[in-house]
Amino acid sequence: MPDSLSSRSRRLLAAAGLALGACAAPSAFAQAEWPRQPVTLIMGFPAGSGVDVVARTIQEPLQQKLGQTVVIDYKSGAAGNIASEYVARARPDGYTLAFGTAATHGSNAALYKKLPFDVEADFVPVAPVLDVSNVLTINPEVINVKTLKEFVELVKANPGKYNYASTGNGAGTHMAFAELNSRLGLQMVHVPYKGGPEAIASVVRGETCCIMNQVQTVLPHYKAGKVRLLGVTTAKPVAAVKEVPTIASSGIAGTQGFDSSIWFGVFAPKGTDARIVDKLNAAIRSVLEQSEIREKFEGQGNTVRIETPAQFKATVHANRVKWAEVAKAANISID
């Protein structure tokens, strides 16, 4: 150190160095030691819903990878916004995460004009888990058709007569049906429920005629002969219900390119250390690469999705843009 530097300057530099070290230490320490306590996945949908089933499927194997308990905490309501706000305001320490969807971190941004958080800026996309196919599901005693073409013809001949269910205003099930109605010029009445179990139950009981719900949710009712499936929303057929055609392949004007599949994934609050995010991503990827997990999801009609945090961030942004266009075309808003 030059002799011209005063002792006071030396003391100030030393203090500054200690301060910088103190600032850097917590991040490095947190990254090195994380996780040192249970990790909580905040769930914005009811227990037993399709989203919940997926989260619980990866819960135990993820615990094994992290070496810590993974807790699922239910804060359902407002199409997942209650849970999202909770995580957006949580400490960015890697211990409070959101189990989000293409709705909570996509379409909700277009539907709710006064969200107290930004679905992109206030979160760090950690990892997707899977792509989920919805399927047009009907109660044949309420609306007795066997093909999508017959369904469209009957609904068009009876505008406003038929009620369709969803798992909530702005949920993926709502948006998928809204996109179909908008494309085909169908006039139907939307009846939102609090979650998947209630919504599909309304169709089985005949309170509503139909729903665009997840394959995994309707599969037990389909196998029991209580509902009929007319078309899956993915671009390709779904292995679990391979006999059901895609909506896009129906040949009906307006259905070309129809793809309203959604995804589920894990998010952290903004400011979460990138090294913690990378550890989480690696752990989730490792779980999804297990053959028994992959086969279980595929048997439910889902497709494992593996991406880096950067790739998932791009997916989230593209999803937000897509659903904003759908909401505008269908003239849908919640507030």
TORLUMSE-259420 format. One record per atom (N, C-alpha, C): x, y, z; residue in one letter. Coordinates in steps of 0.05 Angstrom, whole numbers, plus 5000, padded with zeros to 4 digits. Layout:
XYZa/...
REM end
This chain:
501749765000m/500050005000m/501850255000m/501350454984p/503050684982p/503250835009p/505650945015d/506051085040d/504251325042d/503451445019s/501851695020s/499051645030s/498151385032l/495451325041l/495351365071l/493451525080s/493251595108s/492251355124s/492751355150s/491751135167s/488751135167s/487451375165r/484551385165r/483451255140r/484851295117s/484051175092s/484350875093s/486550785106r/486950495109r/484650375125r/483850515147r/481650405164r/479050395148r/478550605132l/476050605116l/476050385096l/478350335082l/478550125062l/478149845076l/479349815099a/479049565113a/476149515121a/474849725131a/472049695139a/470249635115a/470949765092a/469449705068a/469749415059a/472249315061g/472749045054g/471248845071g/471148905097l/469648735116l/466648735109l/465648975102a/462849005095a/462148845070a/463948865050l/463448715025l/463448415030l/465348335047g/465448055054g/463047955068g/461948135086a/459548055100a/457148035082a/457048215061c/454848205042c/455047955025c/457447885017a/457747654999a/457347385013a/458047385039a/458047135054a/455346995055a/453147145062p/450547015064p/449746865039p/450146985016s/449346854991s/450846604986s/453546614990a/455246384986a/454546175007a/454046255032f/453446065053f/450745935048f/448746095039a/446145985034a/446245785011a/447845854991q/448045674968q/449445414976q/451545434993a/453045205000a/451445015018a/449845135036e/448444975056e/445544905048e/444445045028w/441644995021w/441244715009w/439144565017p/437144655037p/437844555065p/437444725085r/437944645113r/435444615129r/433144645115q/430544615128q/428444535108q/426044465116p/424044375097p/423444585075p/422844485051v/422144655029v/419144645025v/417844875022t/414944875019t/414044954991t/412344784979l/411144834954l/408344954959l/407845204951i/405345334955i/403445254932i/401245134939m/399345024919m/396845204918m/396345314894g/394045494891g/391445364884g/391345094885f/388944954878f/388344734899f/385844644900p/385044464922p/386444194922p/386544074945a/387543804947a/385843614930a/387143444915g/385643264897g/385343364869g/386043614864s/385843734837s/388143614820s/387943644794g/390043534776g/392743644782g/392943904789v/395444024795v/396643894821v/394943854840d/395743744866d/396743454862d/395443304845v/396243024840v/399043014829v/399743204811v/402343214799v/404443284821v/403843494837a/405643574857a/406243354877a/404143204885r/404542984904r/406042754892r/405942724866t/407442514852t/410442554855t/411242804852i/414142864854i/415042934882i/413242954901q/413843044928q/415942864942q/415442604943e/417242424957e/419942394943e/419942344917p/422642324904p/424242584905p/422842804906l/424243064908l/425443094936l/424042994956q/425142994983q/427742834984q/427742614971q/430142444971q/432442574958q/431942724936k/434042864922k/435143104938k/433443244952l/434243474967l/435243414995l/434443185005g/435243115032g/433743265053g/431443375046q/429743525064q/426743465058q/425143515078t/422243475074t/421243685055t/419443595037v/418043785019v/415143795028v/414244025036v/411444065046v/409744195024v/407344095021i/405444225002i/403444385019i/403344645016d/401644825031d/399444935013d/396944875019y/394744955002y/393745235008y/393845404988k/392645674990k/391045724965k/388845574962s/387345574938s/385445814937s/384645884912g/382746094908g/383746294887g/381846444875a/382546654855a/384246544833a/383646304823a/385146184801a/388146164806a/388846124831g/391746094838g/393046354846g/391646584844n/392946844850n/393646874879n/392146764897i/392646784926i/395446664932i/395846424921a/398346284925a/400646434912a/400246534888s/402346684873s/403146934889s/401247074899e/401847324914e/403447254939e/402747034952y/404146944976y/407146894970y/407646754948v/410346694941v/411846934931v/410447114916a/411747354907a/412847524930a/411547514953r/412247674976r/414047514996r/414647264989a/416247105007a/419247165006a/420647085026r/423647125026r/424846965003r/426647074988p/427846924966p/430146744975p/429546554993d/431646385004d/431446094995d/429546044976g/429345774965g/427645584982g/426445685003y/424745515020y/421745545016y/420945755001t/418145794994t/417945814964t/416645624951l/416445604922l/413545584914l/412945664889a/410245644878a/410145404859a/408045244862f/407545044841f/405545164822f/406545284801g/404845444783g/404045294758g/402345434742t/401345314718t/401445524695t/400645434671a/400445614649a/398345834653a/396545774672a/394445974679a/395546174699a/396646074722t/397646254743t/399846434733t/401446334715h/403746494705h/403546554675h/401046574666g/400546634638g/397946774633g/395846624632s/393246744625s/392246934647s/392946884672n/391947064693n/392847354689n/395147384677a/396247654672a/394447804653a/393147664635a/391347794615a/388547824626a/387747654645l/385047654655l/384547844678l/386547854696y/386448024720y/388048274716y/386648504714k/388048754707k/389448884731k/388848794755k/389948924779k/391448724797k/392948544785l/394448354801l/396548504818l/396848424843p/398848554861p/401648454856p/402148324834f/404848224827f/404948194797f/407348154787d/407748114758d/408547814755d/407047674737v/407447384734v/410247314724v/411647504712e/414347454702e/416447594720e/416147854724a/418248004738a/418547924768a/416447834781d/416547774809d/417247484816d/417847334795f/418547054800f/420946964784f/422246764793v/424446634778v/423446354770v/423146314744p/422346044735p/424545844741p/423845634757v/425845444765v/425945204746v/423645074742a/423544844724a/420644774717a/420144694693p/417544574687p/417444294697p/415044184699v/414743904708v/413643734685v/411443824674l/410243684651l/408243844635l/407643744612d/405543864595d/403043694600d/400843834602v/398243704609v/396343744586v/395143524577s/393143544556s/390343554569s/388743754560n/385943754566n/384443584546n/382043504552v/380443354533v/377543444536v/376143484513l/373343554514l/371743324523l/370543354547t/369243144561t/366243204564t/364543024557i/361643074558i/360142864574i/357842934584n/356042744596n/354042674573n/354242424563p/352542354540p/349542354545p/348742354571e/345942374577e/344842654576e/346742844577v/345943124575v/346243224546v/348343144533i/348843234506i/349742984490i/347842844479n/348342584467n/349442594439n/352142644437v/353542644412v/355942454414v/357042374392k/359342194392k/361842314380k/361542534366t/363942654353t/363942954358t/366243074354l/366443364357l/364643504337l/364543404313k/362843524292k/359943534301k/358943314312e/356243304322e/355843494345e/357843514362f/357743704385f/357443984375f/359044064356v/359044344346v/356344404333v/355344214317e/352744254304e/350444284324e/350444124345l/348344134365l/348444404381l/350844484389v/351144724405v/350444974388v/351244964362k/350545194345k/347545214340k/346244994340a/343344984336a/341745074361a/343245084384n/341945154409n/343645354424n/343945594414p/345645794427p/344745864455p/346645864474g/346045934501g/344645714518g/344145484506k/342745274520k/344545104538k/346945054529y/348744874543y/350745014562y/351044904586n/352945004605n/355444834606n/357744964605y/360244814608y/361644894634y/362944694646a/364244744672a/367144804668a/368344934688s/371244974689s/372144964718s/374744954722t/375844934749t/376245214761t/375045414749g/375145694759g/375545894738g/374646134743n/374946354724n/377946394717n/378546384692g/381346434684g/383146194685g/382145964696a/383745724697a/384245614669a/386145434666g/386745324640g/384445184627g/382745064644t/380344924634t/378345124622t/378245364634h/376445574624h/377545684598h/380145744597m/381345864574m/381245684550m/381645424554a/381645224532a/378945214519a/376845214536f/374145204525f/373445474512f/374345694524a/373845964512a/375145984485a/377545874482e/378845884456e/377245724435e/376345484443l/374745324425l/372145474417l/370745584436n/368245734430n/368745964412n/370946114417s/371646344401s/372246264372s/373846054369r/374545964342r/372145864326r/370245724340l/368045604326l/365445754327l/365445974341g/363046144343g/360846014359g/361545864380l/359645734397l/358745924420l/356145914426q/355046064449q/354245874471q/355845874492m/355345704515m/355545864541m/354445754562v/354545884588v/356745764605v/358545934615h/360745844631h/359945824661h/360445594673v/359945554702v/362545474716v/363745664730p/366345614743p/365845474770p/367645284776y/367645154802y/370345214817y/370645114841k/372945184857k/375345014851k/374944804836g/377244624829g/376344394812g/378244224805g/377743994787g/375743794798g/375943704823p/373943514833p/371043604831p/370543854838e/367843964837e/366843994809e/368644084791a/367944134764a/367143884749a/368843674751i/368243434737i/365843294749i/365443324775a/363143204788a/360543334777a/360643584770s/358243714760s/357543604732s/359543514717v/359043394691v/357943114695v/359142964713v/358142694718v/355242694728v/354542884745r/351842904755r/349843014735r/350943134713g/349143254693g/348343534698g/349643674718e/349043954723e/350144134701e/352244044689t/353444174665t/353743954644t/353944044619c/354143844598c/356943744593c/358843914599c/361543854589c/363744014603c/366143934598i/368444084609i/370944024592i/372744204591m/375344164578m/377344124600m/377543874610n/379043824634n/381443644628n/383243624647q/385743474644q/385043174640q/386543044623v/386142754618v/386342604644v/388342664660q/388742524685q/386342544704q/384942764703t/382642814721t/380142664712t/379742654686v/377242524675v/377642224670v/380042134670l/380641854662l/379041644679l/378941674706p/377341474721p/374441474713p/373241704708h/370441724701h/369941614672h/371941654655y/371841544628y/371941244628y/373741134644k/373940844645k/371540714658k/370140874675a/367640774688a/365240804670a/365640924647g/363440964628g/361541184635g/362341374652k/360641594660k/360841834642k/362941864627v/363242084609v/364341994582v/364142164562r/365042104536r/367142314528r/369242234514l/371442414506l/371242464476l/371242714468l/370942784440l/373442874426l/375442984441g/377843074428g/379843184448g/382343124445v/384443234462v/385543494451v/386543664469t/387243934461t/390143964451t/391643744453t/394443754444t/394643714414t/397043794403a/397443764374a/397643474366a/398543304385k/398843014379k/396942854398k/396242614389p/394542444406p/395942384433p/394342314453v/395342254480v/395241954484v/397541844492a/397841554495a/395741424513a/395041564535a/393241454554a/390441414543a/389741584523v/387041564510v/387541574480v/389141394470k/389941404442k/387641374422k/385441274431e/383141254414e/381641514410e/382341714425v/381041974423v/382542154404v/381342264383p/382842434364p/383442704375p/385242844363t/385843124370t/383643304359t/383143524372i/381243714362i/382243834335i/384943864333a/386143984309a/385743804284a/385343544289s/385043364266s/382143324258s/380243464270s/377443424265s/376543504237s/378043684225g/377243784198g/375144004199g/374344084223i/372444304226i/373744564223i/372644744207a/373745004203a/374145154229a/376645254233g/377245394258g/378845224278g/379044964273t/380544794292t/383344734283t/384044824259q/386744774249q/388844894268q/390744734276g/392844834294g/392044864322g/389644774329f/388744814357f/390544664376f/391544804396d/393344684416d/393044834442d/391444744460s/391044884486s/392044714509s/394244564504s/395444424526s/396744624545s/397044544570i/398144724590i/400544584604i/402044724620w/404244604634w/404044674664w/405444514680f/405744574708f/408744604713f/409444774733g/412244814738g/412744954765g/415244974773v/416045084799v/417345354795v/416545544813f/417545814812f/418545894839f/420546074839a/421646184864a/421146494864a/421146614887p/420946914887p/423347044874p/422847274862k/425047414849k/427247474870k/429747474861g/431947514879g/433147264890g/431947034885t/433046784894t/435746724881t/437646644897d/440346594887d/440246404864d/441646474842a/441646304818a/442746024823a/444546004843r/445645734849r/443645564862r/441845684878i/439745524891i/437745434869i/437145624851v/435345554828v/436445324812v/439045334807d/440345124791d/440244854806d/440544854833k/440444614848k/437644494847k/435644674850l/432844584848l/432244464821l/433144604800n/432644504773n/433844234769n/436244194778a/437643944775a/436143714790a/435143784814a/433743584830a/431143504816a/429643704806i/427143644792i/427643484767i/429643564752r/430443414727r/431043124734r/432543084755s/433242814763s/430842644770s/428842774783v/426342624790v/424842554764v/424642744746l/423142704721l/424442494702l/427042454706e/428442264689e/428141984699e/426941944723q/426541674733q/424341544716q/424841304707s/423041164689s/420241124701s/420141064727e/417541004739e/415841264741e/417241494745i/415741744747i/414741824719i/416541794699r/415741864671r/413441684662r/413641424667e/411541244659e/408841294673e/409041374698k/406541434713k/405141674701k/406741884695f/405542124683f/404342064656f/405841924640e/404841854613e/402241694614e/402041514634g/399641354638g/397241514645g/397741764656q/395641944664q/394942134642q/396442114619g/395842294597g/397542544597g/399842544611n/401542774612n/404242714599n/405742924593t/408442894581t/410443044597t/412542904607v/414643034622v/415943254606v/416543474618r/417843704605r/420343774620r/422643764607i/425143824620i/426444064606i/426944274622e/428244514611e/430044644632e/432044794623t/433744944641t/432045184651t/432945324672p/431545564681p/431245774659p/433245804642a/433145994621a/431045914600a/431045664593q/429045564574q/426245584585q/425945524610f/423245544622f/422345834623f/424146014628k/423546304627k/422346384600k/423546284579a/422646344552a/419846224547a/419445984558t/416845844556t/414646014570t/415246104593v/413346264609v/412546524594v/414546654582h/413946904567h/412246844543h/412946634527a/411346574504a/408546494511a/408246354533n/405546274543n/403946514550n/405146714563r/403746954571r/402747104546r/404347124526v/403547254501v/401247104488v/401446834486k/399346684474k/396646724487k/396546704513w/393946724527w/392847004527w/394547194525a/393647474523a/392047504497a/393047374476e/391747384450e/389047244451e/388947014464v/386446864467v/384447024483v/385247144505a/383447294522a/382247534506a/383947654490k/382947884475k/380947794453k/381647574440a/379847474418a/377147384429a/377247264454a/374747164466a/373347374483a/374647604486n/373547824502n/373047744531n/375047624543i/374847524570i/376547684589i/375447774611s/376847904632s/375447844659s/376947844680i/375747774706i/375048024722i/376648234719d/376048484733d/376948714716d/
REM end
